[in-house]
């Protein structure tokens, strides 16, 4: 019978292959469609998304608005990941509820969902990092959180470019540039917006906004949680 760690290593191996696979034809076509959709989405929606992302980036880097949970060294991986899954489930329920409420409220509340959803996802990542024993007071660890976020919500082409940085984080983090603006924030924003624009646009539509908001927030929070677990497993196992 396989041990829990052996099962986890197999899951991690599958995830790592997914992060490095070549972009699929449907993925490339989807990107083209998204570029066209971006041109017809109202500019005020784009601006709201951009402002929310910029504020989130600033808050994560400087710790503003986020508690810094104490790191909990991993003793038994299975026990650690029971706690991690519990927090992910909590945030899946919370973001789904928030998405349903704001989605039912029309355009103004639908736009309010975006920064609220961002904040809740980031709080979840801070908690997950601490549960795996990483100190989120550290600037490199907060930057790693942004990379997890970026890896989850981006095109396959962008994943291919950023996965090697995360796979070699211990080396990369020792040589971080002092100027935080050297990070490609503009690309970060655009990739995230492209990933979510259609779903979030549907959430603004009367009648279906509540259902779409709950479903999308629940699904995306789960996806982010899975990425975070594997990103930290990779560092624990140093593979």
C-alpha positions in Angstrom: 0.0 0.0 0.0 1.3 3.4 -0.9 2.1 5.9 1.8 0.5 9.3 1.8 3.7 10.9 0.8 4.1 8.6 -2.2 0.6 9.5 -3.4 1.3 13.2 -3.0 4.5 12.8 -5.0 2.6 11.2 -7.9 0.0 14.0 -7.8 2.9 16.6 -7.8 4.5 14.9 -10.7 1.3 15.0 -12.8 0.8 18.7 -11.9 4.4 19.6 -12.8 3.9 18.0 -16.3 0.7 20.0 -16.8 2.6 23.2 -15.9 5.2 22.5 -18.6 3.1 21.1 -21.4 2.9 22.8 -24.8 -0.1 25.2 -25.4 -3.0 23.3 -27.0 -4.7 24.4 -30.2 -8.0 25.1 -28.3 -6.0 27.2 -25.8 -4.4 29.3 -28.6 -7.8 29.8 -30.2 -9.4 30.7 -26.9 -6.7 33.3 -26.4 -7.6 34.9 -29.8 -11.3 34.9 -28.9 -10.5 36.5 -25.6 -8.5 39.3 -27.3 -11.6 40.0 -29.4 -13.9 40.0 -26.4 -11.6 42.4 -24.6 -12.2 44.9 -27.3 -16.0 44.9 -26.7 -16.1 44.9 -22.9 -16.9 48.3 -21.6 -13.8 50.3 -20.7 -15.1 51.1 -17.2 -15.2 47.3 -16.5 -11.6 47.0 -17.6 -10.6 50.0 -15.5 -12.3 48.5 -12.4 -10.5 45.2 -12.8 -7.1 47.0 -13.3 -7.5 49.2 -10.2 -8.5 46.2 -8.1 -5.5 44.2 -9.2 -3.0 47.0 -8.7 -4.4 47.5 -5.1 -4.1 43.8 -4.4 -0.5 43.7 -5.7 0.5 46.6 -3.5 -1.3 45.1 -0.4 0.4 41.7 -0.9 3.9 43.2 -1.3 3.7 45.5 1.6 1.5 43.4 3.9 -1.2 46.0 4.0 -4.6 44.7 4.9 -3.4 41.1 5.4 -2.7 39.3 8.6 0.6 37.4 8.8 -0.2 34.0 10.3 2.6 32.3 12.1 4.4 29.6 10.1 3.6 26.1 11.3 6.5 23.7 10.6 5.3 20.5 8.8 5.6 17.5 11.1 3.2 15.1 9.4 2.3 16.0 5.8 -1.1 14.3 5.9 -2.1 16.3 9.0 -0.8 19.6 7.4 -2.8 18.9 4.2 -6.0 18.1 6.2 -5.7 21.6 7.6 -5.0 23.1 4.1 -7.9 21.4 2.5 -10.2 22.6 5.3 -9.2 26.2 4.7 -9.6 25.8 1.0 -13.1 24.4 1.5 -13.9 27.3 3.8 -12.8 29.9 1.2 -14.7 28.0 -1.6 -17.9 28.3 0.4 -17.2 31.9 1.4 -16.3 33.1 -2.2 -19.3 31.3 -3.7 -21.6 33.0 -1.2 -20.0 36.4 -1.9 -20.3 35.8 -5.6 -23.9 34.9 -5.4 -24.8 37.9 -3.4 -22.9 40.4 -5.5 -24.0 38.7 -8.8 -27.6 39.1 -7.8 -27.1 42.8 -7.2 -26.5 43.9 -10.8 -23.7 45.9 -12.3 -22.6 47.9 -9.3 -22.4 45.0 -6.9 -21.0 42.8 -9.6 -18.1 45.2 -10.0 -17.7 45.2 -6.2 -17.2 41.4 -6.3 -13.9 41.7 -8.1 -11.8 43.3 -5.3 -13.6 41.3 -2.7 -12.9 38.1 -4.5 -9.2 39.0 -4.9 -8.9 39.8 -1.3 -10.4 36.5 -0.1 -8.2 34.5 -2.5 -5.1 36.3 -1.2 -6.0 35.7 2.4 -6.4 32.0 1.6 -2.9 31.9 0.0 -1.4 33.6 3.1 -3.0 30.9 5.3 -1.9 28.1 3.1 1.7 29.3 3.0 1.8 29.5 6.8 0.4 26.0 7.2 3.2 24.7 5.0 5.7 26.4 7.3 6.6 29.4 5.2 6.9 32.9 6.8 4.6 35.3 4.9 6.2 38.3 6.6 9.1 37.7 4.2 9.1 39.7 1.0 10.3 36.7 -1.1 7.4 34.6 0.3 4.8 37.3 -0.5 6.3 37.5 -4.0 6.0 33.7 -4.3 2.3 34.0 -3.5 1.9 36.3 -6.5 3.6 33.7 -8.6 1.2 31.1 -7.4 -1.7 33.4 -8.3 -0.1 34.1 -11.7 0.5 30.5 -12.5 -3.2 29.6 -11.7 -4.8 32.4 -13.7 -2.8 32.7 -17.0 -2.4 31.2 -20.4 -0.3 28.1 -20.9 2.3 30.1 -22.7 2.7 32.3 -19.6 2.8 29.2 -17.3 5.6 27.8 -19.4 7.6 31.0 -18.9 7.0 31.3 -15.1 7.0 27.7 -13.9 10.9 27.4 -14.1 11.2 30.4 -11.8 9.0 28.7 -9.2 10.7 25.3 -9.6 14.0 27.1 -8.8 12.7 29.5 -6.2 15.4 29.0 -3.6 18.0 30.1 -6.1 15.9 32.8 -7.6 14.8 34.3 -4.3 18.4 34.9 -3.2 18.9 37.1 -6.2 15.7 39.1 -6.2 16.1 42.6 -7.6 15.7 45.4 -5.1 13.4 47.3 -7.4 10.0 45.6 -7.2 8.9 47.3 -10.3 11.1 45.0 -12.3 8.3 42.4 -12.0 6.1 42.4 -15.0 3.0 43.8 -13.3 1.4 44.9 -16.5 1.5 41.4 -18.0 0.3 40.0 -14.6 -2.8 42.1 -14.8 -3.5 41.4 -18.4 -3.2 37.6 -18.0 -5.5 37.6 -15.0 -8.0 39.8 -16.7 -8.0 37.7 -19.8 -8.5 34.6 -17.8 -11.5 35.9 -15.9 -13.1 38.6 -18.2 -15.8 36.4 -19.8 -16.9 34.8 -16.6 -17.0 38.0 -14.7 -18.8 39.8 -17.5 -21.6 37.1 -17.3 -21.8 37.7 -13.6 -22.9 41.3 -14.3 -25.9 40.1 -16.3 -29.3 40.3 -14.7 -31.0 37.1 -14.0 -28.0 34.8 -14.2 -25.4 36.8 -12.2 -26.0 35.1 -8.9 -25.7 31.6 -10.3 -22.6 32.5 -12.4 -21.0 34.3 -9.5 -21.4 31.4 -7.1 -20.2 28.8 -9.6 -17.2 30.8 -10.9 -15.9 31.9 -7.5 -16.2 28.3 -6.1 -14.4 26.8 -9.1 -11.7 29.3 -9.3 -11.0 29.2 -5.6 -10.6 25.4 -5.8 -8.2 25.8 -8.8 -6.1 28.3 -6.8 -6.0 26.0 -3.8 -4.8 23.0 -5.9 -2.1 25.1 -7.4 -1.0 26.4 -4.1 -0.8 23.0 -2.5 1.4 21.7 -5.4 3.6 24.8 -5.4 4.4 24.4 -1.7 4.8 20.6 -2.1 7.4 21.3 -4.7 9.4 23.3 -2.3 9.0 20.8 0.6 10.2 18.0 -1.6 12.7 20.2 -3.5 11.8 18.7 -6.8 
